[in-house]
Amino acid sequence: MKKKIHPKYFDTTITCACGNVIHTRSTAKDIRVEICSACHPFFTGKQKLVDTAGRVEKFKKKYERIEKQKENKKGN
């Protein structure tokens, strides 16, 4: 192996929003995640609502504003 081209691996703690803690090795020291295998619906088989309402509303506001700008340009 060539020297000084490989990343350093650290003992890492991955912490989920649900409180689950996983110890592993990675090039990043500490990692925080929103959903892990202990709380993800695919792995648990339970339905869990993820907050997407804010994202959808933000998307709608953005495109409403763009549509209004297009209408103003057509009106001029």
Residue frames as a rotation matrix with the C-alpha (Angstrom) as fourth column:
MET 1
0.574 0.819 0.000 0.00
0.819 -0.574 0.000 0.00
0.000 0.000 -1.000 0.00
LYS 2
-0.173 -0.574 0.800 1.12
0.463 -0.764 -0.449 3.51
0.870 0.293 0.398 -0.71
LYS 3
-0.370 -0.037 -0.928 1.71
0.916 -0.180 -0.358 5.63
-0.154 -0.983 0.100 2.34
LYS 4
-0.714 0.085 -0.695 -0.11
0.185 -0.934 -0.305 8.89
-0.675 -0.346 0.651 3.14
ILE 5
-0.859 0.479 -0.182 -2.96
-0.371 -0.338 0.865 8.39
0.353 0.810 0.468 0.63
HIS 6
-0.348 0.745 -0.569 -5.39
0.542 0.655 0.527 6.39
0.765 -0.125 -0.632 2.75
PRO 7
0.129 0.456 0.880 -7.79
-0.472 -0.753 0.459 8.12
0.872 -0.475 0.118 5.14
LYS 8
-0.907 -0.394 0.147 -7.46
-0.285 0.322 -0.903 7.60
0.308 -0.861 -0.404 8.88
TYR 9
-0.010 0.905 -0.426 -10.14
0.149 0.423 0.894 5.50
0.989 -0.055 -0.139 10.52
PHE 10
-0.717 -0.133 0.684 -11.46
-0.587 -0.413 -0.696 6.46
0.375 -0.901 0.218 13.93
ASP 11
-0.724 0.598 -0.345 -13.61
0.690 0.641 -0.336 4.71
0.020 -0.481 -0.876 16.50
THR 12
-0.820 0.475 0.321 -16.96
-0.266 -0.811 0.520 6.38
0.507 0.341 0.791 15.82
THR 13
-0.699 0.709 -0.091 -20.22
0.399 0.281 -0.873 6.76
-0.593 -0.647 -0.480 17.69
ILE 14
-0.789 0.565 0.243 -23.35
0.063 -0.318 0.946 7.02
0.612 0.761 0.216 15.56
THR 15
-0.813 0.529 -0.244 -26.26
0.230 -0.093 -0.969 8.55
-0.535 -0.844 -0.046 17.49
CYS 16
-0.577 0.714 0.397 -29.85
0.605 0.048 0.795 8.44
0.549 0.699 -0.459 16.23
ALA 17
-0.569 0.471 0.674 -32.63
-0.517 -0.842 0.152 10.89
0.639 -0.262 0.723 17.12
CYS 18
0.505 0.796 -0.332 -34.50
-0.258 0.507 0.823 7.97
0.823 -0.330 0.462 18.73
GLY 19
0.585 -0.348 0.732 -31.61
-0.801 -0.108 0.589 7.50
-0.125 -0.931 -0.342 21.20
ASN 20
0.944 -0.261 0.202 -30.04
0.283 0.955 -0.086 4.42
-0.170 0.138 0.976 19.62
VAL 21
0.459 -0.869 -0.185 -26.22
-0.794 -0.494 0.353 4.43
-0.398 -0.015 -0.917 19.76
ILE 22
0.971 -0.217 0.105 -24.01
0.240 0.841 -0.485 2.40
0.016 0.496 0.868 17.41
HIS 23
0.394 -0.911 -0.120 -20.25
-0.494 -0.320 0.809 2.04
-0.775 -0.259 -0.576 17.84
THR 24
0.837 -0.163 0.523 -18.24
0.505 0.600 -0.621 1.42
-0.212 0.783 0.584 14.68
ARG 25
-0.227 -0.927 -0.298 -15.24
0.479 -0.373 0.795 2.71
-0.848 0.038 0.529 12.72
SER 26
0.704 0.454 0.546 -15.35
0.704 -0.342 -0.622 5.47
-0.096 0.823 -0.561 10.12
THR 27
-0.342 -0.803 0.488 -13.38
0.824 -0.505 -0.255 8.36
0.451 0.315 0.835 8.65
ALA 28
-0.017 0.413 0.911 -15.76
-0.260 -0.881 0.394 10.73
0.965 -0.230 0.123 10.48
LYS 29
-0.892 -0.443 0.090 -15.48
-0.188 0.182 -0.965 10.95
0.411 -0.878 -0.246 14.27
ASP 30
-0.701 0.713 0.007 -19.05
0.221 0.226 -0.949 11.41
-0.678 -0.664 -0.316 15.53
ILE 31
-0.890 0.452 0.059 -22.16
0.008 -0.114 0.993 11.04
0.456 0.885 0.098 13.38
ARG 32
-0.618 0.786 0.020 -25.76
-0.145 -0.089 -0.985 12.05
-0.773 -0.612 0.170 14.18
VAL 33
-0.930 0.367 0.003 -28.63
0.108 0.266 0.958 10.62
0.350 0.892 -0.287 12.12
GLU 34
-0.469 0.844 0.262 -32.40
-0.880 -0.473 -0.052 11.14
0.080 -0.254 0.964 12.12
ILE 35
0.697 0.714 0.065 -33.47
-0.713 0.700 -0.040 7.57
-0.074 -0.018 0.997 11.35
CYS 36
-0.495 -0.862 0.107 -31.56
-0.855 0.505 0.118 4.35
-0.156 -0.033 -0.987 12.06
SER 37
-0.613 0.216 -0.760 -32.24
-0.270 0.847 0.459 0.64
0.742 0.486 -0.461 11.58
ALA 38
-0.887 0.274 -0.371 -33.88
0.459 0.442 -0.771 0.47
-0.048 -0.854 -0.518 15.02
CYS 39
-0.348 0.790 -0.505 -36.57
0.127 -0.494 -0.860 3.05
-0.929 -0.363 0.072 14.19
HIS 40
-0.754 0.057 -0.654 -36.84
-0.630 -0.342 0.697 2.94
-0.184 0.938 0.294 10.36
PRO 41
0.208 0.958 0.197 -40.24
-0.811 0.282 -0.513 1.61
-0.547 -0.053 0.836 9.19
PHE 42
0.340 -0.115 -0.933 -38.63
-0.758 0.554 -0.344 -0.72
0.556 0.825 0.101 6.62
PHE 43
-0.591 -0.692 -0.415 -36.73
-0.274 0.656 -0.703 -2.62
0.759 -0.301 -0.577 9.31
THR 44
-0.902 0.242 0.357 -39.28
-0.347 0.085 -0.934 -2.42
-0.256 -0.967 0.007 12.14
GLY 45
-0.730 0.680 0.067 -42.45
0.572 0.554 0.605 -3.03
0.374 0.480 -0.793 10.13
LYS 46
-0.032 0.697 -0.717 -44.18
0.837 -0.373 -0.400 -0.18
-0.546 -0.613 -0.571 11.97
GLN 47
0.258 0.195 0.946 -45.54
0.746 -0.663 -0.067 2.96
0.614 0.723 -0.316 10.34
LYS 48
-0.045 -0.322 -0.946 -43.83
0.808 -0.569 0.155 6.08
-0.588 -0.757 0.285 11.62
LEU 49
0.828 0.403 0.389 -44.69
0.556 -0.680 -0.478 9.55
0.072 0.612 -0.787 10.41
VAL 50
-0.328 -0.935 -0.135 -41.72
0.905 -0.352 0.240 11.62
-0.272 -0.043 0.961 9.32
ASP 51
0.269 0.459 -0.846 -42.26
0.313 -0.873 -0.374 15.38
-0.911 -0.164 -0.379 9.32
THR 52
-0.620 -0.414 0.666 -42.57
0.757 -0.096 0.646 16.34
-0.203 0.905 0.373 5.67
ALA 53
0.461 0.887 0.039 -45.40
0.874 -0.446 -0.190 18.86
-0.151 0.121 -0.981 6.02
GLY 54
0.445 -0.360 -0.820 -42.97
0.051 -0.904 0.425 21.74
-0.894 -0.231 -0.384 6.39
ARG 55
-0.648 -0.747 0.147 -41.11
0.138 0.074 0.988 20.70
-0.749 0.661 0.055 3.26
VAL 56
-0.340 0.613 0.713 -44.27
0.939 0.254 0.230 20.39
-0.040 0.748 -0.662 1.18
GLU 57
0.682 0.614 -0.399 -45.54
0.628 -0.770 -0.111 23.80
-0.375 -0.174 -0.910 2.32
LYS 58
0.043 -0.767 -0.640 -42.17
-0.071 -0.641 0.764 25.38
-0.997 0.013 -0.082 1.55
PHE 59
-0.761 -0.296 0.577 -42.23
0.475 0.352 0.807 23.84
-0.442 0.888 -0.127 -1.94
LYS 60
0.098 0.901 0.422 -45.77
0.995 -0.090 -0.040 25.10
0.002 0.423 -0.906 -2.61
LYS 61
0.641 0.096 -0.762 -44.93
0.307 -0.941 0.140 28.63
-0.704 -0.323 -0.633 -1.42
LYS 62
-0.384 -0.895 -0.227 -41.87
0.032 -0.259 0.965 28.73
-0.923 0.363 0.128 -3.63
TYR 63
-0.796 0.057 0.602 -43.75
0.591 0.285 0.755 27.74
-0.128 0.957 -0.260 -6.76
GLU 64
0.407 0.909 -0.087 -46.73
0.888 -0.416 -0.195 29.98
-0.213 0.002 -0.977 -6.00
ARG 65
0.337 -0.383 -0.860 -44.32
0.042 -0.906 0.420 32.91
-0.941 -0.177 -0.290 -5.91
ILE 66
-0.746 -0.654 0.127 -42.76
0.109 0.067 0.992 31.84
-0.657 0.754 0.021 -9.21
GLU 67
-0.331 0.717 0.614 -46.17
0.944 0.261 0.203 31.51
-0.015 0.647 -0.763 -10.86
LYS 68
0.624 0.546 -0.560 -47.13
0.577 -0.804 -0.141 35.02
-0.527 -0.235 -0.817 -9.68
GLN 69
-0.139 -0.767 -0.626 -43.91
-0.132 -0.613 0.779 36.39
-0.982 0.191 -0.016 -11.14
LYS 70
-0.814 -0.124 0.567 -44.69
0.488 0.383 0.784 34.71
-0.314 0.915 -0.251 -14.48
GLU 71
0.162 0.964 0.210 -48.21
0.983 -0.139 -0.118 36.19
-0.084 0.225 -0.971 -14.48
ASN 72
0.507 -0.043 -0.861 -46.82
0.221 -0.959 0.178 39.66
-0.833 -0.280 -0.477 -13.77
LYS 73
-0.596 -0.785 -0.170 -44.39
-0.044 -0.180 0.983 39.36
-0.802 0.593 0.073 -16.68
LYS 74
-0.610 0.450 0.652 -47.20
0.791 0.391 0.470 38.28
-0.043 0.803 -0.595 -19.03
GLY 75
0.430 0.847 -0.313 -49.40
0.847 -0.498 -0.184 41.16
-0.312 -0.187 -0.932 -17.86
ASN 76
0.148 -0.461 -0.875 -46.73
0.029 -0.882 0.470 43.79
-0.989 -0.095 -0.117 -18.63
